[in-house]
């Protein structure tokens, strides 16, 4: 997946912190990366997978 033109964002709660997760919405997929390593690898999810992940976070239903 070509992410060279992706518009990366991080949470406004991160402030000026540099150790954050950044997210980019690219077509039907969602890419994530470590803000400390913008040229490093990215994990890519479908929008449905991303929505499921966010729901699990919001409802505290992540399996550990």
C-alpha positions as CSV (number, residue, x, y, z in Angstrom):
1,X,0.0,0.0,0.0
2,X,1.4,3.4,-1.0
3,X,1.2,5.7,2.0
4,X,3.4,8.4,0.6
5,X,0.5,10.9,0.3
6,X,-1.4,9.7,3.4
7,X,-2.6,12.4,5.8
8,X,-1.4,11.2,9.2
9,X,-3.1,12.4,12.4
10,X,-2.7,11.8,16.1
11,X,-5.1,12.4,19.0
12,X,-5.4,16.0,20.2
13,X,-4.9,14.5,23.7
14,X,-1.3,13.7,22.7
15,X,-0.4,17.4,22.7
16,X,3.3,17.8,21.8
17,X,4.2,14.2,22.8
18,X,6.2,12.4,20.2
19,X,5.5,8.8,21.3
20,X,2.0,8.4,19.9
21,X,0.1,6.3,17.4
22,X,-0.8,8.1,14.2
23,X,-3.7,7.2,11.9
24,X,-4.3,7.8,8.3
25,X,-7.6,7.0,6.4
26,X,-6.7,5.8,2.9
27,X,-9.6,4.8,0.8
28,X,-11.4,1.8,2.5
29,X,-8.5,1.2,4.8
30,X,-7.0,2.7,8.0
31,X,-3.2,2.8,8.4
32,X,-1.5,3.2,11.8
33,X,2.2,3.9,12.6
34,X,4.5,5.0,15.5
35,X,5.0,8.7,15.4
36,X,8.6,8.3,16.6
37,X,9.3,6.3,13.4
38,X,7.3,7.8,10.5
39,X,9.3,6.0,7.9
40,X,8.9,2.7,9.7
41,X,6.3,0.0,9.1
42,X,2.5,0.7,9.2
43,X,-0.3,-1.6,10.2
44,X,-3.2,-1.5,7.9
45,X,-6.8,-2.4,8.8
46,X,-10.1,-2.4,7.0
47,X,-12.5,0.3,8.2
48,X,-14.7,-2.5,9.7
49,X,-11.7,-3.9,11.7
50,X,-10.8,-0.4,12.8
51,X,-14.4,0.3,14.0
52,X,-14.4,-3.0,15.9
53,X,-11.2,-2.0,17.6
54,X,-12.5,1.4,18.6
55,X,-15.7,-0.1,20.0
56,X,-13.6,-2.5,22.1
57,X,-11.5,0.4,23.4
58,X,-14.5,2.5,24.2
59,X,-16.4,-0.3,26.0
60,X,-13.3,-1.7,27.7
61,X,-13.7,-5.1,26.0
62,X,-10.2,-5.9,24.9
63,X,-9.1,-9.4,25.5
64,X,-5.8,-9.5,27.4
